[in-house]
């Protein structure tokens, strides 16, 4: 029958135990003192805790449960506070006014845009007439084109052509005036910003001049194609 390990004398730092290998004691190793649970036999009753131990254990469990609940409540309150802060920040950003450089920012208040109905039409007509006076007084190119229009518009009205051709003749002349007015407005806006020589300013003015040239070419082409054959017949009839 195997030999049970013998227990050595306990030291202050631990105890010694005998290790039984193949029925013989191989060595003695130190080990820490470990309290083993008592062995219960059938019919053995676990001794009841005393009143002080029961109260102490119950109060300790309740204290730990209260601490756990307090930690959970603190985490919930922290999450609610963070959510409220995030909602307040989002609301502040939504209510924050847009900067002037933002394309969605509202335009500054213009007192001249508050008119409605006939009042607005009256002010628009006065502003348009003022624009014509300024163009005639300040823009020599517009004066030259206006003189050309004063000659071509009566000719377009009197020339014996179909209504569609008449509209093309008159529209091509008016298109030249429209493009010239737009070109003059672009030049005035650029001069309002700065009078210094700049590549972008030069490019904008050149593009406006190119638009005027295209309108003039279209007008010339329309008159040559529509009035040219009539003029040739008139010349042949006179000869």
C-alpha positions in Angstrom: 0.0 0.0 0.0 1.4 3.4 -0.9 3.0 5.5 1.8 1.2 8.7 2.7 3.4 11.8 2.5 4.5 12.8 5.9 4.2 16.4 7.0 7.4 18.1 8.0 7.7 20.6 10.8 6.2 23.9 9.8 8.5 26.9 9.4 7.7 30.6 9.8 7.7 31.1 6.1 5.9 27.9 5.0 5.9 24.2 5.5 7.6 21.1 4.1 5.9 18.3 2.3 7.1 14.9 1.2 6.6 13.9 -2.4 5.9 10.2 -2.9 7.1 8.8 -6.3 6.6 5.1 -7.0 6.1 4.3 -3.3 9.2 6.0 -2.1 9.8 9.4 -0.7 11.8 11.3 -3.4 12.3 14.6 -1.9 11.0 17.1 0.5 9.8 20.5 -0.9 8.7 23.6 0.9 5.3 24.9 0.2 3.2 27.7 1.6 0.6 27.0 4.2 -2.8 26.6 2.5 -6.0 26.3 4.4 -8.1 23.6 2.9 -11.8 23.5 3.2 -13.0 21.1 5.9 -14.3 17.8 4.7 -17.9 17.3 5.3 -19.4 13.8 6.0 -22.9 12.7 5.5 -25.1 14.0 8.2 -22.5 16.7 9.1 -24.0 20.2 9.6 -22.2 23.4 8.6 -21.9 25.5 11.7 -24.0 28.6 11.5 -22.4 32.0 11.4 -22.6 34.1 14.5 -24.8 37.2 14.6 -21.8 39.5 14.2 -20.4 37.5 11.2 -23.8 37.4 9.5 -24.3 41.1 9.9 -20.8 41.9 8.8 -21.1 39.8 5.6 -24.5 41.1 4.8 -23.4 44.7 5.2 -20.3 44.1 3.1 -22.4 42.7 0.3 -24.8 45.5 0.4 -22.0 48.0 0.5 -20.4 46.4 -2.6 -23.8 46.4 -4.4 -24.3 50.1 -3.5 -20.9 50.9 -4.8 -21.6 49.0 -8.1 -24.9 50.8 -8.5 -23.2 54.2 -7.8 -20.5 53.4 -10.5 -23.2 52.5 -13.0 -25.2 55.6 -12.2 -22.1 57.8 -12.5 -21.3 56.2 -16.0 -24.9 56.8 -17.1 -24.8 60.4 -15.9 -21.5 60.9 -17.7 -22.9 59.5 -20.9 -26.0 61.8 -20.6 -23.8 64.8 -20.0 -21.6 64.0 -23.0 -24.7 63.5 -25.2 -26.1 66.8 -23.9 -22.8 68.6 -24.7 -22.7 67.1 -28.2 -26.3 68.1 -28.8 -25.6 71.7 -27.6 -22.5 72.0 -29.8 -24.5 70.7 -32.8 -27.3 73.2 -32.1 -24.8 76.0 -31.7 -23.1 75.1 -35.0 -26.5 75.0 -36.7 -27.5 78.4 -35.3 -24.1 79.9 -36.0 -24.3 82.6 -38.7 -22.6 81.9 -42.0 -19.5 83.8 -42.9 -19.6 86.4 -45.7 -17.4 84.1 -47.8 -19.8 81.2 -47.5 -21.8 80.7 -50.8 -24.9 79.9 -48.8 -24.7 83.0 -46.7 -27.5 85.4 -47.2 -26.8 88.5 -49.2 -26.5 91.8 -47.3 -29.7 93.9 -47.1 -30.3 96.0 -50.2 -32.9 98.8 -49.7 -33.4 99.0 -53.5 -34.6 95.3 -53.5 -37.6 95.9 -51.2 -39.9 97.4 -53.9 -42.7 95.4 -55.3 -45.2 95.7 -58.1 -45.4 98.9 -60.1 -42.9 100.7 -57.8 -40.3 98.1 -58.6 -41.0 98.4 -62.4 -40.7 102.2 -62.1 -37.4 102.1 -60.3 -36.0 99.5 -62.7 -36.9 101.7 -65.7 -35.2 104.7 -64.1 -32.1 102.6 -63.4 -32.1 101.3 -67.0 -32.3 104.8 -68.4 -29.5 105.8 -66.2 -27.4 102.9 -67.5 -28.1 104.0 -71.1 -27.1 107.6 -70.3 -23.8 106.4 -68.6 -23.0 104.1 -71.6 -23.6 106.9 -74.1 -21.6 109.4 -72.1 -18.7 107.2 -71.0 -18.4 104.4 -73.6 -17.2 105.4 -77.0 -17.6 101.8 -78.4 -21.2 101.8 -77.4 -21.8 105.1 -79.1 -20.3 103.8 -82.3 -22.4 100.6 -82.2 -25.5 102.7 -81.3 -24.9 104.8 -84.4 -24.6 101.6 -86.5 -27.8 100.3 -85.0 -29.6 103.6 -85.8 -28.8 102.9 -89.5 -29.4 99.2 -89.6 -32.6 99.0 -87.6 -34.7 101.2 -90.1 -33.2 99.2 -93.0 -34.2 96.0 -91.3 -37.7 97.3 -90.9 -38.0 98.5 -94.5 -36.2 95.7 -96.4 -38.7 93.3 -98.1 -38.0 90.0 -96.4 -39.9 87.3 -94.6 -40.9 88.0 -90.9 -38.4 85.4 -89.6 -35.6 87.0 -91.6 -36.6 90.5 -90.3 -36.4 89.2 -86.8 -33.0 87.9 -87.4 -31.8 91.1 -88.9 -33.1 93.2 -86.0 -32.1 90.7 -83.3 -28.5 90.5 -84.5 -28.2 94.3 -84.2 -29.7 94.4 -80.7 -27.5 91.5 -79.7 -24.4 93.6 -80.4 -25.8 96.4 -78.1 -26.6 93.9 -75.3 -23.1 92.3 -75.4 -21.5 95.7 -75.4 -23.4 96.8 -72.3 -22.4 93.6 -70.5 -18.8 94.1 -71.5 -18.9 97.7 -70.2 -20.4 96.5 -66.9 -17.6 93.9 -66.4 -15.0 96.5 -67.1 -16.6 98.9 -64.6 -16.7 96.2 -61.9 -13.0 95.3 -62.5 -12.0 99.0 -62.3 -14.1 99.3 -59.0 -12.0 96.5 -57.5 -8.6 97.8 -58.5 -7.0 100.0 -61.2 -3.7 98.2 -61.1 -2.5 96.0 -64.0 -3.3 92.4 -63.3 -3.3 89.3 -65.4 -6.8 88.3 -64.3 -8.2 91.8 -64.9 -6.7 91.9 -68.3 -8.1 88.4 -69.1 -11.6 89.4 -68.0 -11.6 92.5 -70.2 -10.2 90.6 -73.1 -12.9 88.0 -72.8 -15.6 90.7 -72.8 -14.1 92.2 -75.9 -14.1 88.8 -77.6 -17.8 88.4 -76.8 -18.4 91.8 -78.5 -16.4 90.7 -81.5 -18.4 87.4 -81.8 -21.7 89.4 -81.7 -20.5 91.8 -84.4 -19.4 88.8 -86.6 -22.9 87.2 -86.1 -24.6 90.5 -87.1 -22.4 90.9 -90.2 -23.0 87.3 -91.3 -26.8 87.6 -90.8 -27.0 90.8 -92.9 -24.8 89.4 -95.6 -26.7 86.2 -96.0 -30.2 87.8 -95.9 -29.7 91.2 -97.4 -26.8 90.3 -99.7 -28.9 88.5 -102.4 -31.4 91.4 -102.4 -28.7 94.0 -102.8 -27.2 92.0 -105.8 -30.6 91.9 -107.5 -31.1 95.6 -106.9 -27.7 96.4 -108.4 -28.4 94.3 -111.5 -31.8 95.9 -112.0 -30.2 99.3 -111.8 -27.6 98.4 -114.4 
